[in-house]
Amino acid sequence: MGGHREKDDGALLRAVAAGDQAALADLYDRHAGWLHARLARRCADPEVVREVLQDTFVTVWRSAAGHRGAEAGGWLWTIAARRLVDARRVQERTARAAPEPEAAAVPSAEDRVLAGLEYGDVGTALDRISPELREVLRATVVDGLSTREAARLLGIPEGTVKSRARRARTELRAALAQLNPSPLGGPA
């Protein structure tokens, strides 16, 4: 490899941005294992996981110059999680375009949740909250990042992530209540 192993993620990403393929290989060696494991927990299809992992590092190659900071873990996971959602959308469109098989596969619970986030009431409610709050919810809930990872990704302090997440949940509940008022006469 390129002898970059002692460099931090930020230094590797700067080298990748400058076109250093060995730095990309070192970054891949450093992060591909945990990214693969995390993607495999969200997707049972090993081929999709491999494609998403590859797409993630192609995206890193193309956009490394846009990364700010030393730690790349949160940024890499955000890219990978979004690539996984994109892959699922492609699969969903392909499945809709294909003739119905005799026994259609039942979508996983996670697929149903992600579809609900994208197309259902939760997606509509998310669109109604402020962008900075929505960004924190997507990072911590949808992408599964820790508070520390989300803070690094978003470039804000951990305390701000926590307070925005709390406010985002409150606003999301209110937006969902407006979309689906409780038939039992609960708080509106």
C-alpha positions as CSV (number, residue, x, y, z in Angstrom):
1,M,0.0,0.0,0.0
2,G,0.9,3.7,0.0
3,G,2.5,4.0,3.4
4,H,-0.3,6.2,4.7
5,R,-1.3,3.9,7.6
6,E,0.0,6.3,10.2
7,K,-2.0,9.2,8.9
8,D,-5.4,10.1,10.3
9,D,-8.6,10.0,8.2
10,G,-8.4,13.7,7.4
11,A,-4.9,13.4,6.0
12,L,-5.9,10.3,4.0
13,L,-9.0,12.1,2.6
14,R,-6.8,15.1,1.6
15,A,-4.5,12.7,-0.2
16,V,-7.5,11.0,-1.9
17,A,-8.7,14.5,-3.0
18,A,-5.3,15.0,-4.6
19,G,-5.7,11.8,-6.6
20,D,-3.7,9.4,-4.4
21,Q,-5.1,5.9,-5.0
22,A,-2.9,4.4,-2.3
23,A,-4.5,6.7,0.2
24,L,-8.0,5.5,-0.9
25,A,-6.8,1.9,-0.6
26,D,-5.6,2.6,3.0
27,L,-8.9,4.4,3.8
28,Y,-10.7,1.3,2.4
29,D,-8.6,-1.1,4.5
30,R,-9.3,1.0,7.6
31,H,-13.0,1.3,7.2
32,A,-14.4,-1.3,4.8
33,G,-14.7,-4.1,7.5
34,W,-17.0,-2.2,9.9
35,L,-18.9,-0.6,7.0
36,H,-19.6,-4.0,5.5
37,A,-20.7,-5.5,8.9
38,R,-23.0,-2.6,9.5
39,L,-24.5,-2.7,6.0
40,A,-24.9,-6.5,6.3
41,R,-27.0,-6.0,9.4
42,R,-29.4,-3.8,7.4
43,C,-29.4,-5.8,4.2
44,A,-29.5,-9.6,3.8
45,D,-28.4,-9.6,0.2
46,P,-24.6,-9.9,0.1
47,E,-24.4,-8.7,-3.5
48,V,-26.2,-5.5,-2.6
49,V,-23.9,-5.0,0.4
50,R,-20.8,-5.4,-1.8
51,E,-22.2,-3.0,-4.5
52,V,-23.1,-0.4,-1.8
53,L,-19.7,-0.7,-0.3
54,Q,-18.1,-0.2,-3.7
55,D,-20.4,2.8,-4.5
56,T,-19.5,4.3,-1.1
57,F,-15.8,4.4,-1.9
58,V,-16.4,5.6,-5.5
59,T,-18.3,8.5,-3.9
60,V,-15.4,9.0,-1.5
61,W,-13.0,9.2,-4.4
62,R,-15.2,11.8,-6.1
63,S,-16.0,13.9,-3.1
64,A,-13.1,13.6,-0.7
65,A,-12.3,17.3,-1.2
66,G,-15.6,18.2,0.4
67,H,-15.0,16.4,3.7
68,R,-14.0,18.6,6.6
69,G,-12.4,17.3,9.8
70,A,-10.1,14.5,10.8
71,E,-12.6,11.7,11.5
72,A,-14.3,10.1,8.5
73,G,-16.4,7.3,10.2
74,G,-19.6,9.3,10.4
75,W,-19.2,10.7,6.9
76,L,-18.5,7.3,5.4
77,W,-21.5,5.7,7.2
78,T,-23.8,8.5,6.0
79,I,-22.7,7.9,2.4
80,A,-23.1,4.1,2.8
81,A,-26.5,4.3,4.4
82,R,-27.7,6.7,1.6
83,R,-26.3,4.3,-1.0
84,L,-28.2,1.5,0.6
85,V,-31.4,3.4,0.5
86,D,-30.7,4.2,-3.2
87,A,-30.1,0.6,-3.9
88,R,-33.4,-0.4,-2.2
89,R,-35.2,2.2,-4.3
90,V,-33.8,0.8,-7.5
91,Q,-34.8,-2.7,-6.4
92,E,-38.3,-1.5,-5.5
93,R,-38.7,0.2,-8.9
94,T,-37.4,-2.9,-10.7
95,A,-39.8,-5.1,-8.7
96,R,-42.7,-2.8,-9.6
97,A,-41.8,-2.9,-13.3
98,A,-41.4,-6.7,-13.3
99,P,-44.4,-9.0,-13.5
100,E,-45.6,-10.3,-10.1
101,P,-44.0,-13.6,-9.1
102,E,-46.3,-16.2,-7.7
103,A,-45.0,-15.7,-4.2
104,A,-43.8,-12.1,-3.7
105,A,-41.1,-11.7,-1.1
106,V,-42.2,-10.1,2.1
107,P,-40.3,-6.8,2.8
108,S,-38.3,-6.8,5.9
109,A,-39.3,-4.6,8.9
110,E,-36.4,-2.3,8.1
111,D,-37.5,-2.0,4.5
112,R,-41.0,-1.1,5.6
113,V,-39.7,1.5,8.1
114,L,-37.4,3.1,5.4
115,A,-40.3,3.2,2.9
116,G,-42.4,4.8,5.6
117,L,-39.7,7.4,6.3
118,E,-39.5,8.2,2.6
119,Y,-43.1,8.0,1.4
120,G,-45.4,7.8,4.4
121,D,-46.7,10.1,7.1
122,V,-43.3,10.1,8.8
123,G,-41.6,11.4,5.6
124,T,-44.3,14.1,5.2
125,A,-43.8,15.1,8.9
126,L,-40.0,15.1,8.5
127,D,-40.4,17.5,5.6
128,R,-42.4,19.9,7.9
129,I,-39.7,20.3,10.6
130,S,-36.7,22.6,10.2
131,P,-33.8,21.4,8.1
132,E,-31.2,21.5,10.9
133,L,-33.5,19.3,13.1
134,R,-34.3,17.0,10.2
135,E,-30.6,16.6,9.5
136,V,-29.9,15.5,13.1
137,L,-32.8,13.0,13.1
138,R,-31.6,11.5,9.8
139,A,-28.1,11.2,11.1
140,T,-29.0,9.7,14.5
141,V,-32.1,7.7,13.7
142,V,-32.1,6.8,10.0
143,D,-28.3,6.5,9.6
144,G,-27.8,5.1,13.1
145,L,-24.9,7.3,14.0
146,S,-23.9,7.9,17.6
147,T,-24.2,11.4,19.0
148,R,-20.4,11.8,18.6
149,E,-20.5,10.5,15.0
150,A,-23.4,12.8,14.1
151,A,-21.6,15.8,15.7
152,R,-18.5,15.1,13.6
153,L,-20.6,14.6,10.4
154,L,-22.7,17.7,10.9
155,G,-19.8,19.9,12.3
156,I,-21.7,20.8,15.5
157,P,-21.0,20.1,19.2
158,E,-22.4,16.9,20.7
159,G,-24.6,18.9,23.1
160,T,-26.2,20.6,20.1
161,V,-26.9,17.3,18.5
162,K,-28.6,16.1,21.7
163,S,-30.7,19.3,22.1
164,R,-31.7,19.3,18.4
165,A,-32.6,15.7,18.5
166,R,-34.9,16.4,21.5
167,R,-36.5,19.4,19.7
168,A,-36.8,17.4,16.5
169,R,-38.7,14.6,18.2
170,T,-41.1,17.1,19.7
171,E,-41.6,18.8,16.4
172,L,-42.0,15.5,14.6
173,R,-44.6,14.3,17.1
174,A,-46.5,17.6,16.6
175,A,-46.3,17.3,12.8
176,L,-47.5,13.7,12.9
177,A,-50.4,14.7,15.2
178,Q,-51.5,17.3,12.6
179,L,-51.4,14.6,9.9
180,N,-53.2,12.0,11.9
181,P,-55.3,13.6,14.7
182,S,-56.1,11.1,17.4
183,P,-59.6,9.6,17.1
184,L,-59.6,9.1,20.9
185,G,-59.6,12.8,21.7
186,G,-56.0,12.8,23.0
187,P,-53.9,16.0,23.0
188,A,-53.8,17.7,19.7
